Structures are given as structure tokens and as C-alpha cells.
Amino acid sequence: MIVIAQYKGNSVTALRVGQRNARRYFERSNPTIEFELDHLRIECGLPPKFWDGEAEIRDRRLCAWLESKHHPHRSPHRDVTLDMTPSGGNSFRLMPMHSRRPD
């Protein structure tokens, strides 16, 4: 699925998943998801608003990782598009769109 790292100034503020992706890839009964970020694994909570029109993940560790990986490659005031791939269970991998492997 395609997701967007949202920037405000030089900082990432959220990972926008989008309502369609939220309905397709996430279960309401599970209030958390896990990310595989290089050698890191983090668990992020999904707030109630995630299901009510704000399908965004706001986690300081995730945002810090996104800033460290994508800050040099982006233009000012421009969000970064990423590929978020299910990797089993409730876990996902994030990759830049250009490094996506063919299905």
C-alpha cells in the first residue's frame, strides 16, 4: 500500500495511511500495529480517530526514523511517499517507493 510521511517544516508529524487502506489492511479489533524499520521493530498504537476519518499514525519513534531516512532526499515542504508492505500478522515494512520489489 502507498502511504505518506507528512512533514511540517523539517519534522515528520505523521504517517498518513488513508481510509481505504485502513479498512483494507487493518482490523478494528487490534489497537496496535508493528513496524519493521531496518533492524528495529516498534509497536504503534492506533487511536480511535484512525477509524473515524483520520487514518494517520503519530508515533515519535516512527517519525524520528522517517526523518533520519528521508530528510536529505526530499524537497522543502513536500511529503514523502512510501510503500508499506504487510509482513505477516499485524506487522508491516516501510520502504521508499523507488526500492519496492516487483510482486
C-alpha positions, 0 to 999 in steps of 0.5 A, a space after each residue: 500500500 502507498 502511504 505518506 510521511 507528512 512533514 511540517 517544516 523539517 519534522 515528520 508529524 505523521 504517517 498518513 495511511 488513508 481510509 481505504 487502506 485502513 479498512 483494507 489492511 487493518 482490523 478494528 479489533 487490534 489497537 496496535 500495529 508493528 513496524 519493521 524499520 531496518 533492524 528495529 521493530 516498534 509497536 504503534 498504537 492506533 487511536 480511535 480517530 484512525 477509524 473515524 476519518 483520520 487514518 494517520 499514525 503519530 508515533 515519535 519513534 516512527 517519525 524520528 526514523 522517517 526523518 533520519 531516512 528521508 530528510 536529505 532526499 526530499 524537497 522543502 515542504 513536500 511529503 514523502 511517499 512510501 510503500 508499506 508492505 504487510 509482513 505477516 500478522 499485524 506487522 508491516 515494512 516501510 520502504 521508499 517507493 523507488 526500492 519496492 520489489 516487483 510482486 
